[in-house]
Amino acid sequence: MKEQIVARRVKQSLLESLKEAALTARAKAALQFDSLPEISLEVPKDKNHGNFAANLAMVLAKTVKLAPRETAKRILAHLQPNAYLEKVEIAGPGFINFYLNQQWLMETLTAVLEQKENYGNNAELMGQKIQLEFVSANPVGPMNVVNARAAAFGDCLGNLFAACGGVVSREYYINDYGVQIETLGRSIEARYRELLGETIVFPEDGYQGEYIKELAQQAVAEYGTQLLQNSPEERILQLRELGYRQMLAEQKKDLAAYGVEYDVWYSERGLHESGQVAKILEDLIAAELTYEADGAIWLQTTKYGDDKNRVLKTSDGRTTYFLADIAYHLHKFERGFDLAIDIWGPDHHGYIPRMKAALVAMGIVRERFEVLIAQQINLLKEGQPFKMSKRRGEFITMADLLQEVGNDAARWFFLMRSPESHLDFDLALAKATTAENPVFYVQYAYARICSIFRQATEKGITSFGEWNPAGALNFWDDLEFELLEKAAHFPELIMDVAKKREPHRLTNYLLELATLFHSYYNKRRFISDDLEETRSRLIMAQGLGFLLQKGLSLLGVSSPQQM
């Protein structure tokens, strides 16, 4: 099957040519070495250094006992012609710089026009089953902006993995069991009694946000004074369920409004009720991975990379969150996933080694479980960051943010920095309709392309005829070739971004592409009296439109046709 990614096919042809040249040099005694080192072919930062550069001569020089430039000279003396190669030069300490002709760029545009919205898709992860678990906020209050960052990051990764051929399942782990859900019930119960005229002592660890009072008002509307007839334990249980259901429904609604859809909603309570938590404890004991001390049962995680052993069951008979997490994550692999990726908040960083240790102890290869951290956010307003806390009720909700700046700006701003870096989210910039706002700038490039085609239609140009690369060259120069070279690297960028979990590199790429296009737009007349010239420019614009739309869709950002 013919390689669909033009840049990779070109690189492979250059690598093969370089390899054959070096081997021929050895065969003719121009160089002496036993085996070739791995050849690296990179895109130079300075375009004056060519389209690709190889470091083979510098790596090989010590072995052949020659200066790198002399080594390069002897290799190139045996380089055979290559269909894509215009010239080759030795530069600096011994880099071999390749300058390509326009053929690869013509093939790039052909690929974009043929593949349209599928341009950039590849088979790097073909058939690999990947589970992405992200957000998984406790259903004890509205979601905040850190959850929004994790949602954008996780959803974008899912899009990238799918574009690379992966079989992706997005999962939300519902923390509907344990201390925090009980605290929610006690918090609502206290406000419920307060609304009915009682003088209360609010729980010291209770949730004090306004949403607790709203839930209590809902309970009064639904039950009146009826719950006062029940025991405190029964009343807390009933109000816990009311609050939990309402919070979960709101979380689902907010995520759906954000454009994030999950394949699985997995209940922690269901994990306990199914007996899976108890069974995992039995399995760990049977595998002799545990020991008893101080009346508790401990897992020997230090044998598998953790800094200390961890409690699975306390001396009073309660199972720990850690045990439930082990059961949950083992079930991921029992469901047939090749790779499980979790996105956690910054306060969970120290939890990673113990979770990996537990899974390795149970026979899961360490590399099959991965944790990514979504760091804290400073949401700036009048130059000052807000403090966020569910307990004090002084936090900005995800819904608040989306209402303020919209889905597109929120997603872009969360994705434009590495998730492991802290982020200052500038509300004013995110709302600006100027070139300083990166998401507006990129979307405006796409909208401009759409406007070009509206103008063409108004002038009766609705068909471009056959794509004629040779004819287009009559009207193109470095401006077009620079845009096409940027487009040529898009598929490999998608592969690398997915592999390294770095969506921020995609936002950077789209911003660079939009900058090139805006400059091109300002220097070119797209519709003229010369029909062939017009067609060549419209075909270029069409290809770039497909590319911008594809990149934005991977981020989960829309492509408006007018702005």
Secondary structure, 3 states (H helix, E strand, C coil): CCCCCHHHHHHHHHHHHHHHHHHHHHHCCCCCCCCCCCCCEECCCCHHHCCEEECHHHHHHHHHCCCHHHHHHHHHCCCCCCCCEEEEEEECCCEEEEEECCHHHHHHHHHHHHHHHHCCCCCCCCCCEEEEECCCCCCCCCCEHHHHHHHHHHHHHHHHHHHCCCEEEEEEEECCCCHHHHHHHHHHHHHHHHHCCCCCCCCCCCCCCHHHHHHHHHHHHHHCCHHHHCCHHHHHHHHHHHHHHHHHHHHHHHHHHCCCCCCEEEEHHHHHHCCHHHHHHHHHHHCCCEEEECCEEEECHHHHCCCCCEEEECCCCCECHHHHHHHHHHHHHHCCCCEEEEEECHHHHHHHHHHHHHHHHCCCCHHHEEEEECCCEEEEECCEECCCCCCCCCCCEHHHHHHHHCHHHHHHHHHCCCCCCCEEEEHHHHHCCCCCCHHHHHHHHHHHHHHHHHHHHHCCCCCCCCCCHHHHCCCCCHHHHHHHHHHHCHHHHHHHHHHHCCCHHHHHHHHHHHHHHHHHHHHCCCCCCCHHHHHHHHHHHHHHHHHHHHHHHHHCCCCCCCC
